[in-house]
Amino acid sequence: MDLRDQNFTFVGIGSVIKGDIVLKGPSHICSTIEGDIQIDESFTLTIEPQGIVEGRIRCGDLNIYGEVSGDITAQGKVKVFPTGVVKGQIVAKNINIAPGATVNMQGHTLESQS
């Protein structure tokens, strides 16, 4: 497989990014992001267990294994896994919080467009 033909983003452990970022393709964050993240609504953003995001997130689907401090707007599903920590507001089509997750949030689901 030629990685140059793949469309994904992986921000590795130990990296620190300060500032807003726009991502293309499925993305995994294993680092610290101090700023807003925007990703096309057709892709999934995953905050890995080592990942810390301090800022707003706008995305399609979102999987949270790490920590997010900031408001989340997702056009699809937000899943907070047992290792996940969320502080902020979540607006999404579907919100799933697993037993063991730590959440201090306000949230609501988007109305279905019929």
DRENPA-3360 file (N, C-alpha, C; in nm, 2 decimals, always signed):
BEGIN
1 = MDLRDQNF = +0.08/-0.12/+0.00/+0.00/+0.00/+0.00/+0.09/+0.12/+0.00 ~ +0.06/+0.21/-0.09/+0.14/+0.34/-0.10/+0.07/+0.44/-0.02 ~ +0.13/+0.49/+0.09/+0.07/+0.59/+0.18/+0.04/+0.72/+0.11 ~ +0.11/+0.75/+0.00/+0.09/+0.88/-0.07/-0.05/+0.88/-0.13 ~ -0.11/+0.76/-0.15/-0.24/+0.76/-0.21/-0.35/+0.76/-0.11 ~ -0.32/+0.76/+0.02/-0.42/+0.75/+0.12/-0.45/+0.89/+0.17 ~ -0.57/+0.91/+0.21/-0.62/+1.04/+0.25/-0.66/+1.04/+0.40 ~ -0.56/+1.05/+0.49/-0.59/+1.05/+0.63/-0.49/+1.13/+0.70;
9 = TFVGIGSV = -0.52/+1.17/+0.83/-0.43/+1.25/+0.91/-0.41/+1.17/+1.04 ~ -0.28/+1.16/+1.08/-0.25/+1.10/+1.21/-0.15/+1.20/+1.28 ~ -0.19/+1.25/+1.39/-0.10/+1.34/+1.47/-0.05/+1.26/+1.59 ~ +0.08/+1.23/+1.59/+0.14/+1.14/+1.68/+0.16/+1.18/+1.82 ~ +0.19/+1.09/+1.91/+0.21/+1.11/+2.05/+0.33/+1.21/+2.07 ~ +0.31/+1.30/+2.16/+0.42/+1.39/+2.20/+0.41/+1.52/+2.12 ~ +0.34/+1.53/+2.02/+0.32/+1.66/+1.94/+0.23/+1.75/+2.01 ~ +0.26/+1.88/+1.99/+0.17/+1.99/+2.05/+0.14/+2.08/+1.93;
17 = IKGDIVLK = +0.02/+2.10/+1.90/-0.02/+2.20/+1.79/-0.10/+2.31/+1.86 ~ -0.05/+2.43/+1.84/-0.12/+2.55/+1.89/-0.18/+2.63/+1.77 ~ -0.31/+2.64/+1.77/-0.38/+2.71/+1.66/-0.48/+2.62/+1.60 ~ -0.57/+2.68/+1.52/-0.68/+2.61/+1.46/-0.63/+2.53/+1.34 ~ -0.69/+2.41/+1.32/-0.66/+2.32/+1.21/-0.78/+2.27/+1.14 ~ -0.76/+2.25/+1.01/-0.86/+2.19/+0.92/-0.81/+2.06/+0.87 ~ -0.88/+1.95/+0.89/-0.83/+1.82/+0.85/-0.91/+1.77/+0.73 ~ -0.85/+1.69/+0.65/-0.91/+1.62/+0.53/-0.90/+1.47/+0.55;
25 = GPSHICST = -1.01/+1.40/+0.54/-1.00/+1.25/+0.55/-1.01/+1.21/+0.69 ~ -1.03/+1.08/+0.72/-1.03/+1.03/+0.85/-0.91/+1.07/+0.93 ~ -0.93/+1.11/+1.06/-0.81/+1.16/+1.13/-0.81/+1.11/+1.27 ~ -0.68/+1.09/+1.32/-0.66/+1.04/+1.46/-0.56/+1.13/+1.53 ~ -0.60/+1.17/+1.65/-0.52/+1.27/+1.73/-0.47/+1.19/+1.85 ~ -0.34/+1.19/+1.86/-0.27/+1.12/+1.98/-0.19/+1.22/+2.05 ~ -0.21/+1.35/+2.03/-0.13/+1.46/+2.08/-0.21/+1.56/+2.15 ~ -0.15/+1.68/+2.17/-0.23/+1.79/+2.23/-0.25/+1.89/+2.12;
33 = IEGDIQID = -0.38/+1.93/+2.11/-0.42/+2.04/+2.02/-0.48/+2.15/+2.10 ~ -0.42/+2.27/+2.09/-0.47/+2.39/+2.16/-0.52/+2.48/+2.05 ~ -0.65/+2.45/+2.02/-0.71/+2.53/+1.91/-0.83/+2.45/+1.86 ~ -0.90/+2.51/+1.76/-1.02/+2.45/+1.71/-0.99/+2.35/+1.60 ~ -1.07/+2.25/+1.59/-1.05/+2.15/+1.48/-1.17/+2.14/+1.40 ~ -1.16/+2.15/+1.27/-1.27/+2.13/+1.17/-1.23/+2.02/+1.07 ~ -1.32/+1.93/+1.05/-1.30/+1.82/+0.96/-1.43/+1.80/+0.88 ~ -1.42/+1.77/+0.75/-1.54/+1.75/+0.67/-1.63/+1.66/+0.73;
41 = ESFTLTIE = -1.76/+1.69/+0.72/-1.87/+1.61/+0.79/-1.88/+1.46/+0.74 ~ -1.81/+1.43/+0.63/-1.82/+1.29/+0.58/-1.71/+1.20/+0.64 ~ -1.63/+1.26/+0.72/-1.52/+1.18/+0.78/-1.53/+1.17/+0.93 ~ -1.46/+1.07/+0.99/-1.46/+1.05/+1.13/-1.33/+1.11/+1.19 ~ -1.34/+1.18/+1.31/-1.23/+1.22/+1.39/-1.22/+1.13/+1.51 ~ -1.11/+1.08/+1.54/-1.09/+1.00/+1.66/-0.98/+1.07/+1.75 ~ -1.02/+1.10/+1.87/-0.93/+1.14/+1.98/-0.88/+1.02/+2.05 ~ -0.76/+0.98/+2.03/-0.71/+0.86/+2.09/-0.68/+0.88/+2.24;
49 = PQGIVEGR = -0.66/+0.77/+2.32/-0.64/+0.79/+2.47/-0.54/+0.89/+2.51 ~ -0.43/+0.91/+2.43/-0.33/+1.01/+2.46/-0.36/+1.15/+2.41 ~ -0.47/+1.16/+2.34/-0.51/+1.29/+2.28/-0.58/+1.38/+2.37 ~ -0.54/+1.51/+2.36/-0.60/+1.62/+2.44/-0.64/+1.73/+2.34 ~ -0.76/+1.77/+2.34/-0.80/+1.88/+2.26/-0.86/+1.99/+2.35 ~ -0.81/+2.11/+2.34/-0.86/+2.23/+2.41/-0.90/+2.33/+2.31 ~ -1.03/+2.31/+2.27/-1.09/+2.40/+2.16/-1.21/+2.33/+2.11 ~ -1.28/+2.40/+2.02/-1.40/+2.36/+1.96/-1.37/+2.25/+1.85;
57 = IRCGDLNI = -1.47/+2.16/+1.83/-1.46/+2.06/+1.73/-1.58/+2.07/+1.64 ~ -1.57/+2.07/+1.51/-1.68/+2.06/+1.41/-1.64/+1.94/+1.32 ~ -1.73/+1.84/+1.32/-1.70/+1.72/+1.24/-1.82/+1.65/+1.20 ~ -1.80/+1.53/+1.14/-1.90/+1.44/+1.10/-1.93/+1.35/+1.22 ~ -1.85/+1.24/+1.23/-1.86/+1.15/+1.35/-1.74/+1.18/+1.43 ~ -1.75/+1.15/+1.56/-1.64/+1.18/+1.66/-1.63/+1.06/+1.76 ~ -1.51/+1.00/+1.77/-1.49/+0.90/+1.87/-1.39/+0.96/+1.97 ~ -1.43/+0.96/+2.10/-1.35/+1.02/+2.21/-1.30/+0.91/+2.30;
65 = YGEVSGDI = -1.17/+0.88/+2.30/-1.10/+0.80/+2.39/-1.02/+0.88/+2.49 ~ -0.98/+1.00/+2.44/-0.90/+1.09/+2.52/-0.98/+1.20/+2.58 ~ -0.93/+1.32/+2.58/-0.99/+1.43/+2.65/-1.02/+1.55/+2.56 ~ -1.14/+1.60/+2.57/-1.19/+1.72/+2.50/-1.24/+1.82/+2.59 ~ -1.18/+1.94/+2.59/-1.23/+2.06/+2.67/-1.28/+2.16/+2.57 ~ -1.40/+2.17/+2.54/-1.46/+2.26/+2.44/-1.58/+2.21/+2.38 ~ -1.65/+2.30/+2.30/-1.78/+2.26/+2.25/-1.76/+2.18/+2.12 ~ -1.85/+2.08/+2.10/-1.85/+1.99/+1.99/-1.98/+2.00/+1.91;
73 = TAQGKVKV = -1.96/+2.02/+1.78/-2.08/+2.01/+1.69/-2.05/+1.90/+1.59 ~ -2.13/+1.80/+1.59/-2.11/+1.68/+1.50/-2.24/+1.66/+1.42 ~ -2.22/+1.64/+1.29/-2.33/+1.61/+1.20/-2.38/+1.47/+1.21 ~ -2.30/+1.39/+1.27/-2.33/+1.24/+1.29/-2.33/+1.21/+1.44 ~ -2.25/+1.10/+1.47/-2.25/+1.04/+1.60/-2.13/+1.09/+1.68 ~ -2.15/+1.11/+1.81/-2.04/+1.13/+1.90/-2.04/+1.01/+2.00 ~ -1.93/+0.94/+2.01/-1.92/+0.83/+2.10/-1.81/+0.86/+2.20 ~ -1.84/+0.86/+2.33/-1.74/+0.88/+2.44/-1.72/+0.75/+2.50;
81 = FPTGVVKG = -1.60/+0.70/+2.49/-1.56/+0.56/+2.54/-1.52/+0.57/+2.68 ~ -1.50/+0.46/+2.75/-1.47/+0.45/+2.89/-1.35/+0.54/+2.94 ~ -1.25/+0.55/+2.85/-1.14/+0.63/+2.88/-1.16/+0.78/+2.85 ~ -1.27/+0.81/+2.79/-1.29/+0.95/+2.74/-1.33/+1.05/+2.85 ~ -1.29/+1.17/+2.83/-1.33/+1.28/+2.92/-1.38/+1.40/+2.83 ~ -1.50/+1.45/+2.86/-1.55/+1.56/+2.79/-1.60/+1.67/+2.88 ~ -1.55/+1.80/+2.85/-1.60/+1.91/+2.93/-1.64/+2.02/+2.83 ~ -1.77/+2.04/+2.82/-1.82/+2.14/+2.72/-1.96/+2.09/+2.67;
89 = QIVAKNIN = -2.00/+2.15/+2.57/-2.14/+2.13/+2.51/-2.12/+2.03/+2.39 ~ -2.21/+1.94/+2.38/-2.22/+1.85/+2.26/-2.35/+1.87/+2.19 ~ -2.34/+1.90/+2.06/-2.46/+1.90/+1.97/-2.43/+1.80/+1.86 ~ -2.51/+1.70/+1.85/-2.49/+1.59/+1.75/-2.62/+1.52/+1.71 ~ -2.61/+1.45/+1.61/-2.73/+1.37/+1.57/-2.76/+1.26/+1.67 ~ -2.65/+1.20/+1.72/-2.66/+1.09/+1.82/-2.54/+1.10/+1.91 ~ -2.57/+1.08/+2.04/-2.46/+1.09/+2.15/-2.47/+0.96/+2.22 ~ -2.35/+0.89/+2.23/-2.34/+0.77/+2.30/-2.23/+0.78/+2.41;
97 = IAPGATVN = -2.26/+0.77/+2.53/-2.16/+0.78/+2.64/-2.15/+0.64/+2.71 ~ -2.03/+0.58/+2.70/-2.01/+0.45/+2.76/-1.99/+0.46/+2.91 ~ -2.03/+0.35/+2.98/-2.01/+0.34/+3.12/-1.86/+0.36/+3.15 ~ -1.83/+0.45/+3.25/-1.69/+0.47/+3.28/-1.63/+0.60/+3.22 ~ -1.70/+0.66/+3.12/-1.66/+0.78/+3.06/-1.68/+0.90/+3.17 ~ -1.60/+1.00/+3.16/-1.62/+1.12/+3.25/-1.67/+1.23/+3.16 ~ -1.79/+1.28/+3.20/-1.85/+1.39/+3.12/-1.90/+1.50/+3.21 ~ -1.87/+1.62/+3.18/-1.93/+1.74/+3.25/-1.97/+1.83/+3.13;
105 = MQGHTLES = -2.09/+1.81/+3.09/-2.14/+1.87/+2.96/-2.28/+1.90/+2.96 ~ -2.32/+1.98/+2.87/-2.46/+2.00/+2.82/-2.46/+1.95/+2.68 ~ -2.58/+1.89/+2.65/-2.58/+1.84/+2.51/-2.73/+1.81/+2.47 ~ -2.74/+1.81/+2.34/-2.87/+1.77/+2.28/-2.84/+1.71/+2.14 ~ -2.94/+1.63/+2.09/-2.93/+1.57/+1.96/-3.00/+1.66/+1.86 ~ -2.95/+1.66/+1.74/-3.01/+1.73/+1.63/-3.14/+1.67/+1.58 ~ -3.24/+1.75/+1.54/-3.36/+1.70/+1.50/-3.34/+1.63/+1.36 ~ -3.41/+1.52/+1.34/-3.41/+1.45/+1.21/-3.47/+1.54/+1.10;
113 = QS = -3.40/+1.54/+0.99/-3.46/+1.62/+0.87/-3.54/+1.52/+0.79 ~ -3.67/+1.52/+0.79/-3.75/+1.43/+0.71/-3.78/+1.49/+0.57;
% end
